[in-house]
Amino acid sequence: MARLILFNKPFDVLSQFTDPNMRNGGTEGSPRRTLSDFIDVPGVYPAGRLDRDSEGLMLLTDDGRLQARISDPKFKLPKSYLVQVEGTIDEPALYALRKGVRLKDGMSRPAKAEAIDPPDLWPRDPPVRFRKTVPDGWLRLTISEGRNRQVRRMTAAVGLPTLRLVRWQIGDWAVEGLAPGEWREVRA
């Protein structure tokens, strides 16, 4: 039976078990936090990535086929994000996200996009910068592909730079109930 771990990756943590800057005696800066600072389960590996400056759900498994089904874009497994953006969320921006936006590496697939009330999330350390003169808002964005920094590039393309990005759900698995740095094993 495959092992599947749901992990709430904190901000400023690499989505891998080792810091490439520290391999082979590397000394580029100080060591950064990695998955090994939180998860001591042999034989599991991340199914996909989550940028160091993003937070939320990561899935880890010991089953290569399950790992591919979760992370390979050809399976189109939906991934939902809660995104705090700078600017006023309007219908033209939502429409563009729903239609697909042009990125440097081509058009994105259409996304599900909706403006939401600020979610009840854990505090981020360090906190997101606040500017009195610039409005911000929250989106729930669901995509079915996983290009590098895709959500951030999509919101920027419609004039809404991302301030905070939390992956909330992958397929049927959600981060709900897990504090940053916590994990639990579930049925695959």
C-alpha positions as semicolon CSV with decimal commas, in nm:
position;residue;x (nm);y (nm);z (nm)
1;M;0,000;0,000;0,000
2;A;0,137;0,340;-0,099
3;R;0,217;0,594;0,170
4;L;0,081;0,944;0,120
5;I;0,172;1,235;0,345
6;L;-0,003;1,572;0,348
7;F;0,233;1,847;0,464
8;N;0,166;2,215;0,528
9;K;0,489;2,370;0,400
10;P;0,572;2,694;0,581
11;F;0,697;3,007;0,405
12;D;1,075;3,009;0,340
13;V;1,115;2,629;0,331
14;L;1,259;2,446;0,028
15;S;1,031;2,176;-0,116
16;Q;1,310;1,916;-0,109
17;F;1,498;1,725;0,159
18;T;1,841;1,881;0,103
19;D;1,967;2,231;0,032
20;P;2,158;2,224;-0,299
21;N;2,372;2,515;-0,176
22;M;2,512;2,292;0,097
23;R;2,599;1,982;-0,111
24;N;2,962;1,875;-0,147
25;G;3,073;2,110;0,125
26;G;2,910;2,413;-0,041
27;T;2,912;2,729;0,163
28;E;2,691;2,963;-0,039
29;G;2,514;3,142;0,246
30;S;2,368;2,968;0,546
31;P;2,171;2,646;0,525
32;R;1,806;2,695;0,437
33;R;1,519;2,502;0,594
34;T;1,413;2,195;0,398
35;L;1,154;1,917;0,426
36;S;1,400;1,722;0,642
37;D;1,353;1,983;0,916
38;F;0,990;1,866;0,947
39;I;0,951;1,514;0,804
40;D;1,158;1,215;0,916
41;V;0,990;0,939;0,715
42;P;1,226;0,726;0,506
43;G;1,148;0,657;0,142
44;V;0,896;0,935;0,071
45;Y;0,951;1,202;-0,192
46;P;0,762;1,517;-0,292
47;A;0,498;1,480;-0,564
48;G;0,558;1,820;-0,722
49;R;0,713;2,137;-0,592
50;L;0,607;2,449;-0,409
51;D;0,827;2,757;-0,428
52;R;1,024;2,863;-0,121
53;D;0,817;3,183;-0,096
54;S;0,485;2,994;-0,116
55;E;0,304;2,809;0,160
56;G;0,057;2,529;0,196
57;L;-0,012;2,177;0,080
58;M;0,258;1,945;-0,043
59;L;0,204;1,576;-0,102
60;L;0,481;1,321;-0,043
61;T;0,467;0,955;-0,133
62;D;0,679;0,642;-0,162
63;D;0,496;0,528;-0,478
64;G;0,643;0,643;-0,812
65;R;0,318;0,590;-1,007
66;L;0,117;0,792;-0,755
67;Q;0,386;1,060;-0,757
68;A;0,356;1,085;-1,138
69;R;-0,025;1,092;-1,126
70;I;-0,014;1,383;-0,881
71;S;0,261;1,590;-1,042
72;D;0,246;1,519;-1,416
73;P;0,044;1,791;-1,599
74;K;-0,096;1,533;-1,843
75;F;-0,324;1,407;-1,563
76;K;-0,463;1,761;-1,512
77;L;-0,508;1,716;-1,137
78;P;-0,661;2,044;-1,015
79;K;-0,460;2,252;-0,769
80;S;-0,637;2,529;-0,574
81;Y;-0,460;2,831;-0,430
82;L;-0,561;3,115;-0,200
83;V;-0,385;3,419;-0,338
84;Q;-0,349;3,760;-0,181
85;V;-0,292;4,012;-0,457
86;E;-0,204;4,378;-0,475
87;G;-0,468;4,590;-0,648
88;T;-0,843;4,582;-0,695
89;I;-0,981;4,254;-0,826
90;D;-1,224;4,332;-1,107
91;E;-1,429;4,131;-1,355
92;P;-1,192;4,186;-1,652
93;A;-0,903;4,034;-1,452
94;L;-1,116;3,738;-1,343
95;Y;-1,238;3,688;-1,700
96;A;-0,881;3,685;-1,832
97;L;-0,774;3,427;-1,573
98;R;-1,078;3,211;-1,658
99;K;-0,999;3,233;-2,030
100;G;-0,623;3,172;-1,993
101;V;-0,349;3,433;-2,004
102;R;-0,047;3,471;-2,226
103;L;0,276;3,396;-2,041
104;K;0,632;3,400;-2,178
105;D;0,612;3,022;-2,226
106;G;0,270;3,030;-2,398
107;M;-0,095;3,050;-2,305
108;S;-0,201;2,911;-1,970
109;R;-0,494;2,674;-1,955
110;P;-0,816;2,838;-1,837
111;A;-0,837;2,861;-1,459
112;K;-1,123;2,874;-1,216
113;A;-1,096;3,217;-1,057
114;E;-1,310;3,395;-0,801
115;A;-1,266;3,685;-0,562
116;I;-1,307;3,572;-0,200
117;D;-1,319;3,731;0,143
118;P;-0,987;3,724;0,329
119;P;-0,949;3,362;0,449
120;D;-0,887;3,269;0,812
121;L;-0,526;3,157;0,772
122;W;-0,233;3,118;1,005
123;P;-0,009;3,426;1,037
124;R;0,284;3,435;0,800
125;D;0,635;3,493;0,932
126;P;0,747;3,741;0,814
127;P;0,412;3,911;0,757
128;V;0,308;4,035;0,413
129;R;0,392;4,402;0,368
130;F;0,097;4,634;0,417
131;R;0,056;4,961;0,227
132;K;-0,222;5,202;0,325
133;T;-0,244;5,357;-0,020
134;V;-0,256;5,033;-0,222
135;P;-0,562;4,805;-0,198
136;D;-0,529;4,429;-0,186
137;G;-0,769;4,138;-0,214
138;W;-0,792;3,760;-0,220
139;L;-0,857;3,513;-0,501
140;R;-0,924;3,142;-0,509
141;L;-0,748;3,019;-0,823
142;T;-0,765;2,660;-0,946
143;I;-0,531;2,546;-1,222
144;S;-0,475;2,212;-1,392
145;E;-0,112;2,254;-1,492
146;G;0,201;2,332;-1,297
147;R;0,447;2,557;-1,472
148;N;0,723;2,730;-1,279
149;R;0,576;3,011;-1,065
150;Q;0,261;2,991;-1,276
151;V;0,008;3,142;-1,035
152;R;0,234;3,440;-0,964
153;R;0,291;3,494;-1,337
154;M;-0,081;3,464;-1,414
155;T;-0,188;3,720;-1,152
156;A;0,090;3,958;-1,262
157;A;-0,025;3,923;-1,624
158;V;-0,367;4,061;-1,527
159;G;-0,220;4,346;-1,321
160;L;-0,256;4,184;-0,978
161;P;0,090;4,101;-0,836
162;T;0,087;3,821;-0,578
163;L;0,164;3,914;-0,218
164;R;0,094;3,578;-0,054
165;L;0,037;3,237;-0,210
166;V;-0,109;2,939;-0,022
167;R;-0,174;2,610;-0,199
168;W;-0,493;2,488;-0,035
169;Q;-0,585;2,175;-0,228
170;I;-0,451;1,917;-0,474
171;G;-0,723;1,695;-0,619
172;D;-0,928;1,573;-0,321
173;W;-0,654;1,642;-0,064
174;A;-0,658;1,970;0,132
175;V;-0,431;2,135;0,388
176;E;-0,724;2,223;0,613
177;G;-0,657;2,133;0,976
178;L;-0,277;2,131;0,943
179;A;-0,073;2,411;1,098
180;P;0,244;2,522;0,917
181;G;0,510;2,252;0,958
182;E;0,257;1,980;1,047
183;W;0,192;1,666;0,845
184;R;-0,033;1,363;0,854
185;E;-0,047;1,036;0,666
186;V;-0,366;0,952;0,473
187;R;-0,494;0,672;0,250
188;A;-0,367;0,706;-0,106
